Amino acid sequence: MFGARKTLSNLEQLVMGVLWERKEATAEEIRQTLAERHFMKESTARTILRRLEEKGYVTHTTEGLRVYG
């Protein structure tokens, strides 16, 4: 199918849920938001965000911190 995006894992869906609510967030903000539902290190959050960016779901800007949205 033309233009079809790859499916998201459960963890990727959780991260996207945070971004849909907040519009943008840093990896640490995402980690803190999901801390009660799913423990993860900040490096894990960054990895998930990088994968989401590779899949075309998010982009980032760098202004001291990487902000995804």
N, C-alpha and C positions, 0 to 999 in steps of 0.2 A: 504494500500500500504506500503510495507516494506521500511523503511528509509525516509518516507515522513515527511517533516517539517511542522509545523503548519503555517497557513497563517499569514501574517503581517497586522497590523492595518495601517491606513494612516500615523499616527505619527511615527510608527516603520519604515515604508518605508522611510519617510523623514530622519530619523536618519541614516538608512542604506545607503542612498544616500550620506550623509556626509562622512561616513566611507569608502565607495567605492572610493570616490574622494581622501580622505586624507590618506587612509590606516590605520591610527590610530589617536585617538583624546581623550581628556579628556571630561568628562561630560560638563564642563564649555565651552570648545572650541566648542562642538556641540551646546550648548545653544546659544552661540554668533553667530555662523554661521547661525542658523535658526531664529534668533531674528526678522528679517524683515518679514519672511514668516509665522512664527508661534511662538507667545509668549509662553515661558515656564520658570518656575523656574529651577534652577540647580537641585533641588531635583526631579523634574519631569524627567529631562534628565537622572538622575541616575536610576530612577525607570524603564524607558524605556530600558536603557542599561541592567539592571538586567534581565528584561523579555526576551530581545533578547539573553542574555547569557543562560537563562533557556531553551530557544527554540533551542539552538545550533548554532545560527547565529554569535555570537561574543565570544571572550574570553578577559580576562583582565590580566594585569600585575600590580603589585604594586611596584612603585619606588617613594615613597613620595606621588604620585598621582596615581589614577587608570587610566590606559591608555587602551582603548578598540581598538580592531582591528580584 
